[in-house]
Amino acid sequence: MSASIEARTSRVLRLTLRGLVLAWAGFWSWFVVMVSLGESPAPPWWIPVAWLAGLTALVVLVWRWPTFGGLVLVAAGVWAALYFDNSGARALLAAPALVIGIGCLALGWRARWLTHAALLVFCVTLAACLAPQDPADLPFRTSSILRHEDGGMRRAFLLEETELAGFPCRDWVWWYEDGRLDNLELARDLAVQGHDFPAGTRLFFDREGRLAHAWLSKDSVIDGRPCRGRLKIDTAFHPNGHVRAFFPPDPLEIDGVPCTASVFHPVYLHPDGRLKQCKLARAVTLDGRTFEKGVTLVLDESGRASL
């Protein structure tokens, strides 16, 4: 009787893990495809292909060889947790991989040495993250410091709010090889190069120190445009400081053109602020030509419309 219950439990766990890995991989496959289609210009073809191939391989491994698949998922989860410094990515990408991976290892409990090896790798990685703090590295966490080949700082995690180059910073900070700031997260509300940014916004600068991108911590009006915040949604800037691309939280009209609100279709602007490109929220007629709802309208510098 106990053998029958054990077999039934094992079957239920196997089916549950298969369902979970399908849901997890399916969500991220959809996300990769939608982001790739929504970006303009589109990323190199090999980036979404590599993501989709990797996710497919993980599903196959869990389906056919759950113990080995569990090992790979645990390794992938640890890597994702260390590589992505975003709580959303850790919660939706890394954590499910770790949970499903450990579940697969538990399912194949007979191969105990593999389970022990996975746990050992996890513990060693965790111990590395909790390396003793060197007082000389303050205010940065010792284990987080990554350096350029010349020894200069490349990346580090702040243990407390710290002012760097005039910016109130928190969490992760990145630098270029010459020591200039690459990107940082604001610890407080701050006006930067003529724009008011809320605390928690991550700012990216080009190598000349000009504002290039911002991941707003909440919906904000930047350069007179309503920009969507949270979840690493990008707002981009021209070298002259005006907004180059943004994702509006609600449909809006720019230069007489109704633009849709979408996390996959940004609104692009020319350096002078005029509309350059958007997905139409409704049909519009320009210069005697009708453009249907849902098409991507492109306007050149003279205002001539095309698809």
C-alpha positions as CSV (number, residue, x, y, z in Angstrom):
1,M,0.0,0.0,0.0
2,S,2.8,2.4,0.9
3,A,4.5,1.6,-2.4
4,S,1.3,2.5,-4.2
5,I,1.0,5.8,-2.3
6,E,4.7,6.6,-3.0
7,A,4.2,5.9,-6.7
8,R,1.1,8.1,-6.8
9,T,2.9,10.9,-4.9
10,S,5.8,10.7,-7.3
11,R,3.5,10.9,-10.3
12,V,1.7,13.9,-8.9
13,L,5.0,15.7,-8.2
14,R,6.3,14.9,-11.7
15,L,3.2,16.2,-13.4
16,T,3.2,19.3,-11.1
17,L,6.8,20.1,-12.0
18,R,6.1,19.6,-15.7
19,G,3.2,22.0,-15.4
20,L,5.2,24.6,-13.5
21,V,8.2,24.5,-15.9
22,L,5.8,24.8,-18.9
23,A,4.1,27.8,-17.3
24,W,7.4,29.4,-16.4
25,A,9.1,28.8,-19.8
26,G,5.9,29.7,-21.6
27,F,5.7,33.1,-19.8
28,W,9.3,34.0,-20.6
29,S,9.0,32.8,-24.2
30,W,6.0,35.1,-24.6
31,F,7.9,37.9,-22.9
32,V,11.0,37.5,-25.1
33,V,8.9,37.4,-28.3
34,M,6.8,40.4,-27.4
35,V,9.8,42.6,-26.3
36,S,11.7,41.6,-29.5
37,L,8.8,42.5,-31.7
38,G,8.0,45.7,-29.8
39,E,11.5,47.1,-29.8
40,S,12.7,49.4,-32.6
41,P,15.2,48.7,-33.9
42,A,14.7,45.0,-33.1
43,P,17.5,43.3,-31.2
44,P,19.9,41.0,-33.1
45,W,18.1,37.9,-34.1
46,W,20.4,35.6,-32.1
47,I,19.4,37.1,-28.7
48,P,15.7,36.0,-28.8
49,V,16.7,32.8,-30.5
50,A,19.2,32.0,-27.8
51,W,16.6,32.7,-25.0
52,L,13.9,30.6,-26.7
53,A,16.4,27.7,-27.4
54,G,17.5,27.8,-23.8
55,L,14.0,27.8,-22.4
56,T,13.0,24.9,-24.7
57,A,16.1,22.9,-23.7
58,L,15.2,23.4,-20.0
59,V,11.6,22.1,-20.6
60,V,13.0,19.1,-22.5
61,L,15.5,18.3,-19.7
62,V,12.9,18.5,-17.0
63,W,10.5,16.4,-19.0
64,R,12.9,13.6,-20.0
65,W,15.7,13.7,-17.4
66,P,14.3,15.5,-14.3
67,T,17.3,15.0,-12.1
68,F,19.8,16.5,-14.7
69,G,17.2,19.1,-15.6
70,G,16.9,20.0,-11.9
71,L,20.7,20.5,-11.7
72,V,20.6,22.8,-14.8
73,L,17.6,24.8,-13.4
74,V,19.3,25.3,-10.0
75,A,22.5,26.5,-11.8
76,A,20.4,28.8,-14.1
77,G,18.4,30.1,-11.1
78,V,21.6,31.0,-9.1
79,W,23.1,32.7,-12.2
80,A,20.0,34.7,-12.8
81,A,19.8,35.8,-9.2
82,L,23.4,37.0,-9.2
83,Y,23.3,38.5,-12.7
84,F,20.0,40.5,-12.6
85,D,19.9,43.1,-9.9
86,N,16.2,43.6,-10.3
87,S,13.7,42.2,-7.8
88,G,11.1,41.5,-10.5
89,A,13.6,39.4,-12.5
90,R,14.7,37.5,-9.4
91,A,11.1,36.8,-8.4
92,L,9.8,35.8,-11.8
93,L,12.9,34.3,-13.4
94,A,15.4,33.1,-10.8
95,A,13.2,32.0,-7.9
96,P,10.9,29.7,-10.0
97,A,13.9,28.1,-11.6
98,L,15.4,27.4,-8.2
99,V,12.1,26.0,-6.8
100,I,11.4,23.8,-9.8
101,G,15.0,22.7,-10.0
102,I,15.1,21.6,-6.4
103,G,11.7,19.9,-6.9
104,C,13.2,17.9,-9.8
105,L,16.2,16.9,-7.7
106,A,13.8,15.7,-4.9
107,L,11.9,13.7,-7.5
108,G,15.1,11.9,-8.5
109,W,16.1,11.3,-4.8
110,R,17.7,8.0,-5.7
111,A,20.6,9.9,-7.4
112,R,21.5,11.4,-4.0
113,W,25.0,12.4,-5.0
114,L,23.6,14.7,-7.7
115,T,21.3,16.3,-5.2
116,H,24.2,16.7,-2.7
117,A,26.3,18.2,-5.5
118,A,23.6,20.7,-6.4
119,L,23.2,21.7,-2.7
120,L,27.0,22.0,-2.4
121,V,27.2,24.4,-5.4
122,F,24.3,26.4,-4.0
123,C,25.9,26.7,-0.6
124,V,29.3,27.6,-2.0
125,T,27.7,30.3,-4.1
126,L,25.7,31.6,-1.2
127,A,28.9,31.6,1.0
128,A,30.7,33.6,-1.7
129,C,27.8,36.2,-1.7
130,L,28.2,36.5,2.1
131,A,32.0,36.9,2.1
132,P,33.4,38.9,5.0
133,Q,33.1,42.7,4.6
134,D,36.5,44.5,4.2
135,P,36.2,47.9,6.0
136,A,38.4,49.4,3.3
137,D,35.7,48.7,0.7
138,L,33.0,50.6,2.5
139,P,30.4,51.9,1.6
140,F,30.4,49.1,-1.0
141,R,29.8,45.4,-0.2
142,T,33.1,43.6,-0.6
143,S,31.6,40.5,-2.4
144,S,29.8,42.8,-4.9
145,I,32.8,44.6,-6.3
146,L,33.8,44.0,-9.9
147,R,36.7,45.8,-11.4
148,H,38.0,46.8,-14.8
149,E,41.2,45.3,-16.1
150,D,43.1,48.4,-14.9
151,G,41.8,48.0,-11.4
152,G,39.2,50.7,-11.5
153,M,35.7,50.1,-10.2
154,R,33.2,48.6,-12.7
155,R,30.3,47.6,-10.5
156,A,29.5,47.6,-6.8
157,F,26.6,47.4,-4.3
158,L,26.1,50.2,-1.8
159,L,25.4,49.2,1.8
160,E,23.9,52.6,2.5
161,E,22.8,55.7,0.8
162,T,25.9,57.5,-0.6
163,E,26.6,60.6,-2.6
164,L,28.7,59.8,-5.7
165,A,29.6,62.6,-8.2
166,G,26.8,64.7,-6.7
167,F,24.1,62.0,-7.0
168,P,22.4,60.4,-4.0
169,C,22.9,56.8,-4.8
170,R,21.7,53.4,-3.4
171,D,22.1,49.7,-4.4
172,W,24.0,48.9,-7.6
173,V,26.4,51.4,-9.2
174,W,28.3,50.9,-12.5
175,W,31.3,52.9,-13.9
176,Y,33.0,53.3,-17.2
177,E,36.7,52.5,-17.6
178,D,37.6,56.2,-17.1
179,G,35.8,56.3,-13.8
180,R,32.7,58.2,-15.0
181,L,29.4,56.9,-13.9
182,D,27.6,54.5,-16.2
183,N,24.4,54.0,-14.3
184,L,23.0,54.4,-10.8
185,E,19.8,54.3,-8.7
186,L,18.6,57.5,-7.1
187,A,18.2,57.3,-3.4
188,R,16.1,60.6,-3.4
189,D,14.1,62.7,-5.8
190,L,16.5,64.7,-7.9
191,A,16.5,67.1,-10.8
192,V,19.1,65.8,-13.4
193,Q,19.9,67.7,-16.5
194,G,16.6,69.6,-16.5
195,H,14.4,66.6,-15.6
196,D,12.8,65.8,-12.3
197,F,13.2,62.1,-11.4
198,P,11.6,60.3,-8.5
199,A,13.6,58.3,-5.9
200,G,14.3,54.7,-7.1
201,T,14.8,55.7,-10.7
202,R,17.9,54.2,-12.4
203,L,19.7,56.6,-14.6
204,F,22.1,55.7,-17.5
205,F,24.7,58.1,-18.9
206,D,26.7,57.9,-22.1
207,R,30.5,58.2,-22.0
208,E,30.3,62.0,-22.2
209,G,28.1,62.1,-19.1
210,R,24.9,62.9,-20.9
211,L,21.7,61.4,-19.8
212,A,20.8,58.5,-22.1
213,H,18.2,56.4,-20.5
214,A,16.0,56.2,-17.3
215,W,14.1,53.4,-15.7
216,L,11.5,55.4,-13.8
217,S,10.4,54.1,-10.4
218,K,6.8,55.3,-11.1
219,D,4.8,57.0,-13.8
220,S,6.2,60.5,-14.3
221,V,6.0,63.5,-16.6
222,I,9.5,63.9,-18.2
223,D,10.1,66.7,-20.7
224,G,6.4,67.4,-20.8
225,R,5.6,63.8,-21.8
226,P,3.7,61.3,-19.6
227,C,6.2,58.4,-19.2
228,R,5.4,54.9,-17.8
229,G,7.5,53.8,-14.9
230,R,8.4,50.6,-13.0
231,L,9.5,47.1,-14.3
232,K,12.6,48.5,-16.1
233,I,10.4,50.2,-18.7
234,D,12.8,52.5,-20.5
235,T,12.6,56.3,-21.2
236,A,15.4,57.3,-23.7
237,F,16.9,60.7,-24.4
238,H,18.5,62.5,-27.3
239,P,22.0,64.0,-26.8
240,N,20.3,67.4,-26.5
241,G,18.4,66.2,-23.5
242,H,14.9,65.9,-25.0
243,V,13.1,62.6,-24.7
244,R,13.8,60.3,-27.6
245,A,11.5,57.4,-26.8
246,F,9.0,56.6,-24.0
247,F,6.0,54.4,-23.1
248,P,2.9,56.4,-22.2
249,P,0.7,54.9,-19.5
250,D,-2.4,56.0,-21.4
251,P,-3.2,56.7,-25.0
252,L,-2.3,60.3,-26.0
253,E,-2.3,62.6,-29.0
254,I,0.9,64.1,-30.2
255,D,1.0,66.6,-33.1
256,G,-2.6,65.5,-34.0
257,V,-1.7,61.8,-34.1
258,P,-3.4,59.4,-31.6
259,C,-0.7,57.1,-30.1
260,T,-1.5,53.9,-28.3
261,A,-0.3,53.0,-24.8
262,S,1.7,49.8,-24.8
263,V,4.7,48.3,-23.1
264,F,5.7,46.8,-26.4
265,H,5.4,49.8,-28.7
266,P,7.2,53.0,-27.6
267,V,6.5,56.5,-28.9
268,Y,9.6,58.0,-30.7
269,L,10.3,61.7,-30.9
270,H,12.6,63.8,-33.1
271,P,15.3,65.8,-31.3
272,D,13.0,68.9,-31.4
273,G,10.2,67.0,-29.7
274,R,7.9,66.4,-32.7
275,L,6.5,62.9,-33.2
276,K,8.7,60.5,-35.1
277,Q,6.9,57.1,-34.7
278,C,4.1,55.5,-32.8
279,K,1.4,52.7,-33.0
280,L,-1.9,54.3,-33.8
281,A,-4.6,54.2,-31.2
282,R,-7.3,54.9,-33.8
283,A,-7.5,55.6,-37.6
284,V,-6.1,59.0,-38.7
285,T,-6.0,60.9,-41.9
286,L,-2.9,62.8,-42.8
287,D,-2.2,64.6,-46.0
288,G,-5.3,63.0,-47.6
289,R,-4.1,59.5,-46.7
290,T,-5.9,57.3,-44.1
291,F,-3.8,55.2,-41.7
292,E,-5.7,52.4,-39.9
293,K,-5.8,51.8,-36.2
294,G,-2.9,49.5,-35.0
295,V,-0.4,50.3,-37.7
296,T,3.0,51.8,-36.9
297,L,3.1,55.4,-38.3
298,V,6.5,57.0,-39.1
299,L,6.9,60.7,-39.6
300,D,10.2,62.1,-41.1
301,E,11.7,65.4,-40.1
302,S,9.5,67.3,-42.6
303,G,6.4,65.7,-41.1
304,R,5.7,63.4,-44.1
305,A,3.9,60.2,-42.9
306,S,4.7,56.6,-44.0
307,L,4.4,53.1,-42.7
